[in-house]
Amino acid sequence: MSGFDWPALMRAGMLGLRLTPEAFWRLTPAELRLMLGQGAGAAPMNRAGLDALLAAWPDKSKGEDHGGD
């Protein structure tokens, strides 16, 4: 068994993405996943993430020793 749900992938590729059968079968599984929006990676940082980052790593204030930075 291959582990791929080929009927579902074919529906997504040919019906959802409107690929021709030839174009569908020329894709690698990684390319098809990317086109379907899967495995896109982490979402971009939002304001809450930026605030947490700033709290964890505050900028040094003027006059502080930067240690050669």
N, CA, C and O atoms as a Tripos MOL2 file, in Angstrom:
@<TRIPOS>MOLECULE
protein
  276   275    69     0     0
PROTEIN
NO_CHARGES

@<TRIPOS>ATOM
      1 N           0.8430   -1.1820    0.0000 N.3       1 MET1
      2 CA          0.0000    0.0000    0.0000 C.3       1 MET1
      3 C           0.8860    1.2430    0.0000 C.2       1 MET1
      4 O           1.9080    1.2750    0.6850 O.2       1 MET1
      5 N           0.5060    2.2540   -0.7550 N.am      2 SER2
      6 CA          1.3610    3.4190   -0.9480 C.3       2 SER2
      7 C           1.2390    4.4650    0.1590 C.2       2 SER2
      8 O           2.1680    5.2520    0.3460 O.2       2 SER2
      9 N           0.1420    4.5030    0.8900 N.am      3 GLY3
     10 CA         -0.0290    5.5130    1.9160 C.3       3 GLY3
     11 C          -0.6610    6.7950    1.4030 C.2       3 GLY3
     12 O          -0.9790    7.6810    2.1970 O.2       3 GLY3
     13 N          -0.8500    6.9160    0.1060 N.am      4 PHE4
     14 CA         -1.4960    8.0960   -0.4740 C.3       4 PHE4
     15 C          -2.9590    7.7850   -0.7640 C.2       4 PHE4
     16 O          -3.2890    6.6920   -1.2250 O.2       4 PHE4
     17 N          -3.8180    8.7340   -0.4960 N.am      5 ASP5
     18 CA         -5.2290    8.6100   -0.8520 C.3       5 ASP5
     19 C          -5.3780    9.1750   -2.2620 C.2       5 ASP5
     20 O          -5.7780   10.3250   -2.4420 O.2       5 ASP5
     21 N          -5.0490    8.3480   -3.2630 N.am      6 TRP6
     22 CA         -5.0110    8.8210   -4.6450 C.3       6 TRP6
     23 C          -6.3350    9.3980   -5.1260 C.2       6 TRP6
     24 O          -6.3250   10.4420   -5.7790 O.2       6 TRP6
     25 N          -7.4800    8.7720   -4.8350 N.am      7 PRO7
     26 CA         -8.7390    9.3840   -5.2950 C.3       7 PRO7
     27 C          -8.9380   10.7990   -4.7480 C.2       7 PRO7
     28 O          -9.3780   11.6850   -5.4800 O.2       7 PRO7
     29 N          -8.6190   11.0180   -3.4640 N.am      8 ALA8
     30 CA         -8.7730   12.3530   -2.8820 C.3       8 ALA8
     31 C          -7.7750   13.3290   -3.4890 C.2       8 ALA8
     32 O          -8.1190   14.4770   -3.7670 O.2       8 ALA8
     33 N          -6.5360   12.8780   -3.6970 N.am      9 LEU9
     34 CA         -5.5250   13.7470   -4.3070 C.3       9 LEU9
     35 C          -5.8960   14.1050   -5.7430 C.2       9 LEU9
     36 O          -5.6990   15.2410   -6.1760 O.2       9 LEU9
     37 N          -6.4300   13.1390   -6.4740 N.am     10 MET10
     38 CA         -6.8320   13.4040   -7.8590 C.3      10 MET10
     39 C          -7.9980   14.3940   -7.8950 C.2      10 MET10
     40 O          -8.0230   15.2880   -8.7410 O.2      10 MET10
     41 N          -8.9670   14.2410   -6.9800 N.am     11 ARG11
     42 CA        -10.0830   15.2050   -6.9180 C.3      11 ARG11
     43 C          -9.5640   16.6010   -6.5980 C.2      11 ARG11
     44 O          -9.9670   17.5840   -7.2200 O.2      11 ARG11
     45 N          -8.6650   16.6750   -5.6190 N.am     12 ALA12
     46 CA         -8.1280   17.9860   -5.2340 C.3      12 ALA12
     47 C          -7.3490   18.6170   -6.3810 C.2      12 ALA12
     48 O          -7.4810   19.8130   -6.6420 O.2      12 ALA12
     49 N          -6.5410   17.8190   -7.0600 N.am     13 GLY13
     50 CA         -5.7170   18.3490   -8.1450 C.3      13 GLY13
     51 C          -6.4950   18.6860   -9.3960 C.2      13 GLY13
     52 O          -6.3290   19.7610   -9.9740 O.2      13 GLY13
     53 N          -7.3430   17.7630   -9.8130 N.am     14 MET14
     54 CA         -8.0370   17.9570  -11.0890 C.3      14 MET14
     55 C          -9.3200   18.7690  -10.9630 C.2      14 MET14
     56 O          -9.6620   19.5320  -11.8670 O.2      14 MET14
     57 N         -10.0250   18.6130   -9.8590 N.am     15 LEU15
     58 CA        -11.2590   19.3950   -9.6850 C.3      15 LEU15
     59 C         -10.9840   20.7020   -8.9540 C.2      15 LEU15
     60 O         -11.4220   21.7660   -9.3900 O.2      15 LEU15
     61 N         -10.2590   20.6210   -7.8430 N.am     16 GLY16
     62 CA        -10.0050   21.8160   -7.0470 C.3      16 GLY16
     63 C          -9.0310   22.7770   -7.7040 C.2      16 GLY16
     64 O          -9.2870   23.9800   -7.7770 O.2      16 GLY16
     65 N          -7.9040   22.2390   -8.1860 N.am     17 LEU17
     66 CA         -6.8810   23.0830   -8.8140 C.3      17 LEU17
     67 C          -7.0440   23.1970  -10.3190 C.2      17 LEU17
     68 O          -6.3470   23.9780  -10.9670 O.2      17 LEU17
     69 N          -7.9540   22.4280  -10.8700 N.am     18 ARG18
     70 CA         -8.2370   22.4160  -12.3100 C.3      18 ARG18
     71 C          -7.0030   22.0660  -13.1490 C.2      18 ARG18
     72 O          -6.7700   22.6390  -14.2130 O.2      18 ARG18
     73 N          -6.2190   21.1050  -12.6380 N.am     19 LEU19
     74 CA         -5.0740   20.6160  -13.4010 C.3      19 LEU19
     75 C          -5.5450   19.5930  -14.4220 C.2      19 LEU19
     76 O          -6.5160   18.8720  -14.1920 O.2      19 LEU19
     77 N          -4.8630   19.5360  -15.5310 N.am     20 THR20
     78 CA         -5.1380   18.4640  -16.4790 C.3      20 THR20
     79 C          -4.5480   17.1780  -15.9050 C.2      20 THR20
     80 O          -3.6480   17.2390  -15.0680 O.2      20 THR20
     81 N          -5.0370   16.0130  -16.3400 N.am     21 PRO21
     82 CA         -4.4410   14.7740  -15.8390 C.3      21 PRO21
     83 C          -2.9220   14.7250  -16.0810 C.2      21 PRO21
     84 O          -2.1660   14.2790  -15.2170 O.2      21 PRO21
     85 N          -2.4900   15.1790  -17.2460 N.am     22 GLU22
     86 CA         -1.0490   15.1740  -17.5480 C.3      22 GLU22
     87 C          -0.2870   16.0560  -16.5560 C.2      22 GLU22
     88 O           0.7560   15.6490  -16.0430 O.2      22 GLU22
     89 N          -0.7940   17.2490  -16.2850 N.am     23 ALA23
     90 CA         -0.1260   18.1540  -15.3410 C.3      23 ALA23
     91 C          -0.1290   17.5620  -13.9340 C.2      23 ALA23
     92 O           0.8590   17.6740  -13.2080 O.2      23 ALA23
     93 N          -1.2380   16.9350  -13.5510 N.am     24 PHE24
     94 CA         -1.3270   16.3200  -12.2300 C.3      24 PHE24
     95 C          -0.2570   15.2450  -12.0600 C.2      24 PHE24
     96 O           0.4530   15.2370  -11.0540 O.2      24 PHE24
     97 N          -0.1340   14.3580  -13.0100 N.am     25 TRP25
     98 CA          0.7910   13.2310  -12.8730 C.3      25 TRP25
     99 C           2.2520   13.6460  -13.0260 C.2      25 TRP25
    100 O           3.1430   12.8790  -12.6610 O.2      25 TRP25
    101 N           2.5140   14.8210  -13.5470 N.am     26 ARG26
    102 CA          3.8900   15.3150  -13.6520 C.3      26 ARG26
    103 C           4.3790   15.9480  -12.3450 C.2      26 ARG26
    104 O           5.5810   16.1440  -12.1690 O.2      26 ARG26
    105 N           3.4600   16.2680  -11.4290 N.am     27 LEU27
    106 CA          3.8270   16.8790  -10.1500 C.3      27 LEU27
    107 C           4.4350   15.8530   -9.2030 C.2      27 LEU27
    108 O           4.0900   14.6720   -9.2360 O.2      27 LEU27
    109 N           5.3330   16.3200   -8.3700 N.am     28 THR28
    110 CA          5.8000   15.4810   -7.2720 C.3      28 THR28
    111 C           4.7910   15.6300   -6.1280 C.2      28 THR28
    112 O           4.0370   16.6030   -6.1050 O.2      28 THR28
    113 N           4.7630   14.6940   -5.1840 N.am     29 PRO29
    114 CA          3.8680   14.8670   -4.0340 C.3      29 PRO29
    115 C           4.1380   16.1670   -3.2770 C.2      29 PRO29
    116 O           3.1990   16.8000   -2.7950 O.2      29 PRO29
    117 N           5.4010   16.5750   -3.1660 N.am     30 ALA30
    118 CA          5.7340   17.8210   -2.4720 C.3      30 ALA30
    119 C           5.1520   19.0280   -3.2120 C.2      30 ALA30
    120 O           4.6390   19.9490   -2.5770 O.2      30 ALA30
    121 N           5.2250   19.0340   -4.5300 N.am     31 GLU31
    122 CA          4.6640   20.1390   -5.3100 C.3      31 GLU31
    123 C           3.1470   20.1990   -5.1540 C.2      31 GLU31
    124 O           2.5760   21.2830   -5.0320 O.2      31 GLU31
    125 N           2.4960   19.0380   -5.1590 N.am     32 LEU32
    126 CA          1.0450   18.9940   -5.0020 C.3      32 LEU32
    127 C           0.6470   19.5060   -3.6180 C.2      32 LEU32
    128 O          -0.3060   20.2760   -3.4970 O.2      32 LEU32
    129 N           1.3620   19.0900   -2.5790 N.am     33 ARG33
    130 CA          1.0790   19.5820   -1.2190 C.3      33 ARG33
    131 C           1.2000   21.0930   -1.1630 C.2      33 ARG33
    132 O           0.3520   21.7620   -0.5710 O.2      33 ARG33
    133 N           2.2440   21.6390   -1.7730 N.am     34 LEU34
    134 CA          2.4480   23.0840   -1.7710 C.3      34 LEU34
    135 C           1.2980   23.7910   -2.4850 C.2      34 LEU34
    136 O           0.7970   24.8060   -2.0020 O.2      34 LEU34
    137 N           0.8840   23.2660   -3.6170 N.am     35 MET35
    138 CA         -0.2100   23.8820   -4.3730 C.3      35 MET35
    139 C          -1.5270   23.8310   -3.6070 C.2      35 MET35
    140 O          -2.3760   24.7090   -3.7580 O.2      35 MET35
    141 N          -1.6900   22.7910   -2.7790 N.am     36 LEU36
    142 CA         -2.9110   22.6440   -1.9940 C.3      36 LEU36
    143 C          -2.8540   23.4300   -0.6830 C.2      36 LEU36
    144 O          -3.8170   23.4360    0.0830 O.2      36 LEU36
    145 N          -1.7180   24.0940   -0.4290 N.am     37 GLY37
    146 CA         -1.5920   24.9190    0.7630 C.3      37 GLY37
    147 C          -1.2050   24.1510    2.0070 C.2      37 GLY37
    148 O          -1.3420   24.6670    3.1160 O.2      37 GLY37
    149 N          -0.7240   22.9290    1.8470 N.am     38 GLN38
    150 CA         -0.3130   22.1250    2.9880 C.3      38 GLN38
    151 C           1.1850   22.2680    3.2000 C.2      38 GLN38
    152 O           1.9450   22.4280    2.2450 O.2      38 GLN38
    153 N           1.5980   22.2090    4.4390 N.am     39 GLY39
    154 CA          3.0160   22.2790    4.7280 C.3      39 GLY39
    155 C           3.6180   23.6270    4.4140 C.2      39 GLY39
    156 O           4.8010   23.7180    4.0860 O.2      39 GLY39
    157 N           2.8270   24.6700    4.5090 N.am     40 ALA40
    158 CA          3.2780   26.0030    4.1950 C.3      40 ALA40
    159 C           4.2130   26.5820    5.2100 C.2      40 ALA40
    160 O           4.8050   27.6380    4.9870 O.2      40 ALA40
    161 N           4.3570   25.9000    6.3320 N.am     41 GLY41
    162 CA          5.2370   26.4210    7.3640 C.3      41 GLY41
    163 C           4.4820   27.2140    8.3930 C.2      41 GLY41
    164 O           3.2520   27.2620    8.3910 O.2      41 GLY41
    165 N           5.2270   27.8320    9.2650 N.am     42 ALA42
    166 CA          4.6380   28.5990   10.3540 C.3      42 ALA42
    167 C           4.0190   29.8900    9.8330 C.2      42 ALA42
    168 O           4.4620   30.4630    8.8380 O.2      42 ALA42
    169 N           2.9970   30.3210   10.5270 N.am     43 ALA43
    170 CA          2.3510   31.5850   10.1820 C.3      43 ALA43
    171 C           3.2940   32.7360   10.5240 C.2      43 ALA43
    172 O           4.1210   32.5990   11.4250 O.2      43 ALA43
    173 N           3.1910   33.8520    9.8320 N.am     44 PRO44
    174 CA          4.0460   34.9950   10.1600 C.3      44 PRO44
    175 C           3.7680   35.4860   11.5760 C.2      44 PRO44
    176 O           2.6910   35.2640   12.1290 O.2      44 PRO44
    177 N           4.7550   36.1510   12.1450 N.am     45 MET45
    178 CA          4.6210   36.6500   13.5080 C.3      45 MET45
    179 C           3.5350   37.7190   13.5730 C.2      45 MET45
    180 O           3.4620   38.6070   12.7230 O.2      45 MET45
    181 N           2.6970   37.6140   14.5970 N.am     46 ASN46
    182 CA          1.6670   38.6280   14.8240 C.3      46 ASN46
    183 C           2.1260   39.5730   15.9330 C.2      46 ASN46
    184 O           3.2380   39.4430   16.4440 O.2      46 ASN46
    185 N           1.2750   40.5140   16.2980 N.am     47 ARG47
    186 CA          1.6540   41.5210   17.2990 C.3      47 ARG47
    187 C           1.9760   40.8790   18.6450 C.2      47 ARG47
    188 O           2.9260   41.2890   19.3110 O.2      47 ARG47
    189 N           1.2020   39.8820   19.0520 N.am     48 ALA48
    190 CA          1.4530   39.2160   20.3320 C.3      48 ALA48
    191 C           2.8290   38.5360   20.3250 C.2      48 ALA48
    192 O           3.5410   38.5590   21.3290 O.2      48 ALA48
    193 N           3.1890   37.9450   19.2110 N.am     49 GLY49
    194 CA          4.5040   37.3190   19.1040 C.3      49 GLY49
    195 C           5.6230   38.3410   19.1770 C.2      49 GLY49
    196 O           6.6530   38.1020   19.8070 O.2      49 GLY49
    197 N           5.4180   39.4830   18.5320 N.am     50 LEU50
    198 CA          6.4120   40.5540   18.5800 C.3      50 LEU50
    199 C           6.5500   41.0990   19.9940 C.2      50 LEU50
    200 O           7.6630   41.3310   20.4670 O.2      50 LEU50
    201 N           5.4190   41.3050   20.6720 N.am     51 ASP51
    202 CA          5.4610   41.7970   22.0490 C.3      51 ASP51
    203 C           6.2000   40.8230   22.9600 C.2      51 ASP51
    204 O           6.9750   41.2510   23.8150 O.2      51 ASP51
    205 N           5.9760   39.5320   22.7930 N.am     52 ALA52
    206 CA          6.6720   38.5320   23.6040 C.3      52 ALA52
    207 C           8.1660   38.5510   23.3130 C.2      52 ALA52
    208 O           8.9780   38.4200   24.2290 O.2      52 ALA52
    209 N           8.5300   38.7100   22.0610 N.am     53 LEU53
    210 CA          9.9350   38.7730   21.6800 C.3      53 LEU53
    211 C          10.6030   40.0110   22.2730 C.2      53 LEU53
    212 O          11.7260   39.9320   22.7700 O.2      53 LEU53
    213 N           9.9250   41.1410   22.2230 N.am     54 LEU54
    214 CA         10.4660   42.3750   22.7960 C.3      54 LEU54
    215 C          10.6230   42.2730   24.3100 C.2      54 LEU54
    216 O          11.5830   42.7990   24.8730 O.2      54 LEU54
    217 N           9.6880   41.6000   24.9650 N.am     55 ALA55
    218 CA          9.7840   41.4320   26.4170 C.3      55 ALA55
    219 C          10.9530   40.5220   26.7830 C.2      55 ALA55
    220 O          11.6400   40.7600   27.7770 O.2      55 ALA55
    221 N          11.1780   39.4940   25.9940 N.am     56 ALA56
    222 CA         12.2650   38.5490   26.2760 C.3      56 ALA56
    223 C          13.6300   39.1280   25.9290 C.2      56 ALA56
    224 O          14.6180   38.8060   26.5890 O.2      56 ALA56
    225 N          13.7040   39.9670   24.9160 N.am     57 TRP57
    226 CA         14.9800   40.5190   24.4330 C.3      57 TRP57
    227 C          14.8690   42.0260   24.2470 C.2      57 TRP57
    228 O          14.8820   42.5040   23.1130 O.2      57 TRP57
    229 N          14.7600   42.7880   25.3400 N.am     58 PRO58
    230 CA         14.6100   44.2480   25.2030 C.3      58 PRO58
    231 C          15.8820   44.8830   24.6450 C.2      58 PRO58
    232 O          16.9900   44.3870   24.8550 O.2      58 PRO58
    233 N          15.6940   45.9920   23.9300 N.am     59 ASP59
    234 CA         16.8420   46.7730   23.4590 C.3      59 ASP59
    235 C          17.5420   47.3790   24.6600 C.2      59 ASP59
    236 O          16.9080   47.7100   25.6610 O.2      59 ASP59
    237 N          18.8480   47.5210   24.5530 N.am     60 LYS60
    238 CA         19.5920   48.1830   25.6230 C.3      60 LYS60
    239 C          19.3500   49.6840   25.5050 C.2      60 LYS60
    240 O          19.2570   50.2270   24.4040 O.2      60 LYS60
    241 N          19.2490   50.3410   26.6520 N.am     61 SER61
    242 CA         19.0370   51.7840   26.6300 C.3      61 SER61
    243 C          20.3400   52.4980   26.3690 C.2      61 SER61
    244 O          21.4130   51.9080   26.4940 O.2      61 SER61
    245 N          20.2540   53.7730   26.0040 N.am     62 LYS62
    246 CA         21.4310   54.5670   25.6950 C.3      62 LYS62
    247 C          22.3900   54.5730   26.8800 C.2      62 LYS62
    248 O          21.9630   54.5720   28.0340 O.2      62 LYS62
    249 N          23.6780   54.5780   26.5880 N.am     63 GLY63
    250 CA         24.6960   54.6550   27.6200 C.3      63 GLY63
    251 C          25.0980   53.3030   28.1760 C.2      63 GLY63
    252 O          26.0740   53.2260   28.9220 O.2      63 GLY63
    253 N          24.3850   52.2340   27.8450 N.am     64 GLU64
    254 CA         24.7630   50.9120   28.3330 C.3      64 GLU64
    255 C          25.9530   50.4070   27.5330 C.2      64 GLU64
    256 O          26.1010   50.7120   26.3490 O.2      64 GLU64
    257 N          26.7880   49.6410   28.1910 N.am     65 ASP65
    258 CA         27.9460   49.0400   27.5370 C.3      65 ASP65
    259 C          27.4550   47.9370   26.5970 C.2      65 ASP65
    260 O          26.7250   47.0390   27.0160 O.2      65 ASP65
    261 N          27.8550   48.0070   25.3300 N.am     66 HIS66
    262 CA         27.4390   47.0000   24.3680 C.3      66 HIS66
    263 C          28.4580   45.8780   24.2280 C.2      66 HIS66
    264 O          28.2730   44.9670   23.4210 O.2      66 HIS66
    265 N          29.5170   45.9380   25.0000 N.am     67 GLY67
    266 CA         30.4860   44.8510   24.9920 C.3      67 GLY67
    267 C          31.1290   44.6150   23.6490 C.2      67 GLY67
    268 O          31.4270   43.4720   23.3040 O.2      67 GLY67
    269 N          31.3540   45.6720   22.8740 N.am     68 GLY68
    270 CA         32.0040   45.5170   21.5670 C.3      68 GLY68
    271 C          31.0610   45.2150   20.4350 C.2      68 GLY68
    272 O          31.5150   45.0070   19.3100 O.2      68 GLY68
    273 N          29.7500   45.1810   20.6810 N.am     69 ASP69
    274 CA         28.7780   44.8980   19.6170 C.3      69 ASP69
    275 C          28.6930   46.0180   18.6300 C.2      69 ASP69
    276 O          27.9230   45.9400   17.6720 O.2      69 ASP69
@<TRIPOS>BOND
     1     1     2 1
     2     2     3 1
     3     3     4 2
     4     3     5 am
     5     5     6 1
     6     6     7 1
     7     7     8 2
     8     7     9 am
     9     9    10 1
    10    10    11 1
    11    11    12 2
    12    11    13 am
    13    13    14 1
    14    14    15 1
    15    15    16 2
    16    15    17 am
    17    17    18 1
    18    18    19 1
    19    19    20 2
    20    19    21 am
    21    21    22 1
    22    22    23 1
    23    23    24 2
    24    23    25 am
    25    25    26 1
    26    26    27 1
    27    27    28 2
    28    27    29 am
    29    29    30 1
    30    30    31 1
    31    31    32 2
    32    31    33 am
    33    33    34 1
    34    34    35 1
    35    35    36 2
    36    35    37 am
    37    37    38 1
    38    38    39 1
    39    39    40 2
    40    39    41 am
    41    41    42 1
    42    42    43 1
    43    43    44 2
    44    43    45 am
    45    45    46 1
    46    46    47 1
    47    47    48 2
    48    47    49 am
    49    49    50 1
    50    50    51 1
    51    51    52 2
    52    51    53 am
    53    53    54 1
    54    54    55 1
    55    55    56 2
    56    55    57 am
    57    57    58 1
    58    58    59 1
    59    59    60 2
    60    59    61 am
    61    61    62 1
    62    62    63 1
    63    63    64 2
    64    63    65 am
    65    65    66 1
    66    66    67 1
    67    67    68 2
    68    67    69 am
    69    69    70 1
    70    70    71 1
    71    71    72 2
    72    71    73 am
    73    73    74 1
    74    74    75 1
    75    75    76 2
    76    75    77 am
    77    77    78 1
    78    78    79 1
    79    79    80 2
    80    79    81 am
    81    81    82 1
    82    82    83 1
    83    83    84 2
    84    83    85 am
    85    85    86 1
    86    86    87 1
    87    87    88 2
    88    87    89 am
    89    89    90 1
    90    90    91 1
    91    91    92 2
    92    91    93 am
    93    93    94 1
    94    94    95 1
    95    95    96 2
    96    95    97 am
    97    97    98 1
    98    98    99 1
    99    99   100 2
   100    99   101 am
   101   101   102 1
   102   102   103 1
   103   103   104 2
   104   103   105 am
   105   105   106 1
   106   106   107 1
   107   107   108 2
   108   107   109 am
   109   109   110 1
   110   110   111 1
   111   111   112 2
   112   111   113 am
   113   113   114 1
   114   114   115 1
   115   115   116 2
   116   115   117 am
   117   117   118 1
   118   118   119 1
   119   119   120 2
   120   119   121 am
   121   121   122 1
   122   122   123 1
   123   123   124 2
   124   123   125 am
   125   125   126 1
   126   126   127 1
   127   127   128 2
   128   127   129 am
   129   129   130 1
   130   130   131 1
   131   131   132 2
   132   131   133 am
   133   133   134 1
   134   134   135 1
   135   135   136 2
   136   135   137 am
   137   137   138 1
   138   138   139 1
   139   139   140 2
   140   139   141 am
   141   141   142 1
   142   142   143 1
   143   143   144 2
   144   143   145 am
   145   145   146 1
   146   146   147 1
   147   147   148 2
   148   147   149 am
   149   149   150 1
   150   150   151 1
   151   151   152 2
   152   151   153 am
   153   153   154 1
   154   154   155 1
   155   155   156 2
   156   155   157 am
   157   157   158 1
   158   158   159 1
   159   159   160 2
   160   159   161 am
   161   161   162 1
   162   162   163 1
   163   163   164 2
   164   163   165 am
   165   165   166 1
   166   166   167 1
   167   167   168 2
   168   167   169 am
   169   169   170 1
   170   170   171 1
   171   171   172 2
   172   171   173 am
   173   173   174 1
   174   174   175 1
   175   175   176 2
   176   175   177 am
   177   177   178 1
   178   178   179 1
   179   179   180 2
   180   179   181 am
   181   181   182 1
   182   182   183 1
   183   183   184 2
   184   183   185 am
   185   185   186 1
   186   186   187 1
   187   187   188 2
   188   187   189 am
   189   189   190 1
   190   190   191 1
   191   191   192 2
   192   191   193 am
   193   193   194 1
   194   194   195 1
   195   195   196 2
   196   195   197 am
   197   197   198 1
   198   198   199 1
   199   199   200 2
   200   199   201 am
   201   201   202 1
   202   202   203 1
   203   203   204 2
   204   203   205 am
   205   205   206 1
   206   206   207 1
   207   207   208 2
   208   207   209 am
   209   209   210 1
   210   210   211 1
   211   211   212 2
   212   211   213 am
   213   213   214 1
   214   214   215 1
   215   215   216 2
   216   215   217 am
   217   217   218 1
   218   218   219 1
   219   219   220 2
   220   219   221 am
   221   221   222 1
   222   222   223 1
   223   223   224 2
   224   223   225 am
   225   225   226 1
   226   226   227 1
   227   227   228 2
   228   227   229 am
   229   229   230 1
   230   230   231 1
   231   231   232 2
   232   231   233 am
   233   233   234 1
   234   234   235 1
   235   235   236 2
   236   235   237 am
   237   237   238 1
   238   238   239 1
   239   239   240 2
   240   239   241 am
   241   241   242 1
   242   242   243 1
   243   243   244 2
   244   243   245 am
   245   245   246 1
   246   246   247 1
   247   247   248 2
   248   247   249 am
   249   249   250 1
   250   250   251 1
   251   251   252 2
   252   251   253 am
   253   253   254 1
   254   254   255 1
   255   255   256 2
   256   255   257 am
   257   257   258 1
   258   258   259 1
   259   259   260 2
   260   259   261 am
   261   261   262 1
   262   262   263 1
   263   263   264 2
   264   263   265 am
   265   265   266 1
   266   266   267 1
   267   267   268 2
   268   267   269 am
   269   269   270 1
   270   270   271 1
   271   271   272 2
   272   271   273 am
   273   273   274 1
   274   274   275 1
   275   275   276 2
@<TRIPOS>SUBSTRUCTURE
     1 MET1         2 RESIDUE 1 A MET
     2 SER2         6 RESIDUE 1 A SER
     3 GLY3        10 RESIDUE 1 A GLY
     4 PHE4        14 RESIDUE 1 A PHE
     5 ASP5        18 RESIDUE 1 A ASP
     6 TRP6        22 RESIDUE 1 A TRP
     7 PRO7        26 RESIDUE 1 A PRO
     8 ALA8        30 RESIDUE 1 A ALA
     9 LEU9        34 RESIDUE 1 A LEU
    10 MET10       38 RESIDUE 1 A MET
    11 ARG11       42 RESIDUE 1 A ARG
    12 ALA12       46 RESIDUE 1 A ALA
    13 GLY13       50 RESIDUE 1 A GLY
    14 MET14       54 RESIDUE 1 A MET
    15 LEU15       58 RESIDUE 1 A LEU
    16 GLY16       62 RESIDUE 1 A GLY
    17 LEU17       66 RESIDUE 1 A LEU
    18 ARG18       70 RESIDUE 1 A ARG
    19 LEU19       74 RESIDUE 1 A LEU
    20 THR20       78 RESIDUE 1 A THR
    21 PRO21       82 RESIDUE 1 A PRO
    22 GLU22       86 RESIDUE 1 A GLU
    23 ALA23       90 RESIDUE 1 A ALA
    24 PHE24       94 RESIDUE 1 A PHE
    25 TRP25       98 RESIDUE 1 A TRP
    26 ARG26      102 RESIDUE 1 A ARG
    27 LEU27      106 RESIDUE 1 A LEU
    28 THR28      110 RESIDUE 1 A THR
    29 PRO29      114 RESIDUE 1 A PRO
    30 ALA30      118 RESIDUE 1 A ALA
    31 GLU31      122 RESIDUE 1 A GLU
    32 LEU32      126 RESIDUE 1 A LEU
    33 ARG33      130 RESIDUE 1 A ARG
    34 LEU34      134 RESIDUE 1 A LEU
    35 MET35      138 RESIDUE 1 A MET
    36 LEU36      142 RESIDUE 1 A LEU
    37 GLY37      146 RESIDUE 1 A GLY
    38 GLN38      150 RESIDUE 1 A GLN
    39 GLY39      154 RESIDUE 1 A GLY
    40 ALA40      158 RESIDUE 1 A ALA
    41 GLY41      162 RESIDUE 1 A GLY
    42 ALA42      166 RESIDUE 1 A ALA
    43 ALA43      170 RESIDUE 1 A ALA
    44 PRO44      174 RESIDUE 1 A PRO
    45 MET45      178 RESIDUE 1 A MET
    46 ASN46      182 RESIDUE 1 A ASN
    47 ARG47      186 RESIDUE 1 A ARG
    48 ALA48      190 RESIDUE 1 A ALA
    49 GLY49      194 RESIDUE 1 A GLY
    50 LEU50      198 RESIDUE 1 A LEU
    51 ASP51      202 RESIDUE 1 A ASP
    52 ALA52      206 RESIDUE 1 A ALA
    53 LEU53      210 RESIDUE 1 A LEU
    54 LEU54      214 RESIDUE 1 A LEU
    55 ALA55      218 RESIDUE 1 A ALA
    56 ALA56      222 RESIDUE 1 A ALA
    57 TRP57      226 RESIDUE 1 A TRP
    58 PRO58      230 RESIDUE 1 A PRO
    59 ASP59      234 RESIDUE 1 A ASP
    60 LYS60      238 RESIDUE 1 A LYS
    61 SER61      242 RESIDUE 1 A SER
    62 LYS62      246 RESIDUE 1 A LYS
    63 GLY63      250 RESIDUE 1 A GLY
    64 GLU64      254 RESIDUE 1 A GLU
    65 ASP65      258 RESIDUE 1 A ASP
    66 HIS66      262 RESIDUE 1 A HIS
    67 GLY67      266 RESIDUE 1 A GLY
    68 GLY68      270 RESIDUE 1 A GLY
    69 ASP69      274 RESIDUE 1 A ASP
